[in-house]
Amino acid sequence: METELSNQQRYYKAQKKVKEIKGFYTHLTVYCTIIPVIIFVNLKFVPHFHWFWFSLLGWGLGLFFHWLGVFGFNLLGFGKNWEERKIKEFMNDNN
């Protein structure tokens, strides 16, 4: 029964990871589609002030942090792996 539970847990985690990756690639696709439109609108109607840089950099920064979160690159060791390690540590301390 324990192996069945662990298989279910692994399936749930894998399903969650696939959903996160899909969300990231959707975010990236929308970014790559909308930013050129914003640049075109800016350069067509207000060519003397390049305001598209604000959305390009701000949204790009958000996309970068989304990438960090999805693919598990931890800043200063704090991320999803940290949470799982702490849970296991507390479970082992109670035993």
Backbone hydrogen bonds, N-H to C=O, Kabsch-Sander energy under -0.5 kcal/mol:
donor,donor_aa,acceptor,acceptor_aa,energy
5,L,1,M,-2.3
6,S,2,E,-2.5
7,N,3,T,-2.3
8,Q,4,E,-2.3
9,Q,5,L,-2.6
10,R,6,S,-2.7
11,Y,7,N,-2.5
12,Y,8,Q,-2.6
13,K,9,Q,-2.6
14,A,10,R,-2.6
15,Q,11,Y,-2.7
16,K,12,Y,-2.4
17,K,13,K,-2.5
18,V,14,A,-2.4
19,K,15,Q,-2.0
20,E,16,K,-2.1
21,I,17,K,-2.6
22,K,18,V,-2.6
23,G,19,K,-2.2
24,F,20,E,-2.2
25,Y,21,I,-2.5
26,T,22,K,-2.1
27,H,23,G,-2.3
28,L,24,F,-2.7
29,T,25,Y,-2.2
30,V,26,T,-2.4
31,Y,27,H,-2.3
32,C,28,L,-2.7
33,T,29,T,-1.3
34,I,30,V,-2.9
35,I,31,Y,-2.2
37,V,33,T,-0.7
38,I,34,I,-2.5
39,I,35,I,-2.6
40,F,36,P,-2.5
41,V,37,V,-2.6
42,N,38,I,-2.5
43,L,39,I,-2.8
44,K,40,F,-2.2
45,F,41,V,-2.3
46,V,42,N,-2.4
49,F,46,V,-1.2
51,W,49,F,-1.6
53,W,50,H,-0.9
54,F,51,W,-1.3
55,S,51,W,-0.8
56,L,52,F,-2.6
57,L,53,W,-2.7
58,G,54,F,-2.5
59,W,55,S,-2.2
60,G,56,L,-1.4
61,L,57,L,-2.2
62,G,58,G,-1.9
63,L,59,W,-2.5
64,F,60,G,-2.2
65,F,61,L,-2.2
66,H,62,G,-2.0
67,W,63,L,-2.3
68,L,64,F,-2.3
69,G,65,F,-2.3
70,V,66,H,-2.4
71,F,67,W,-2.4
73,F,68,L,-1.3
74,N,72,G,-0.8
75,L,78,F,-0.7
76,L,74,N,-0.6
78,F,75,L,-1.6
79,G,77,G,-0.7
83,E,79,G,-1.5
84,E,80,K,-1.9
85,R,81,N,-2.4
86,K,82,W,-2.3
87,I,83,E,-2.2
88,K,84,E,-2.3
89,E,85,R,-2.4
90,F,86,K,-2.6
91,M,87,I,-2.2
92,N,88,K,-2.3
93,D,89,E,-2.0
94,N,90,F,-1.6
95,N,91,M,-0.9
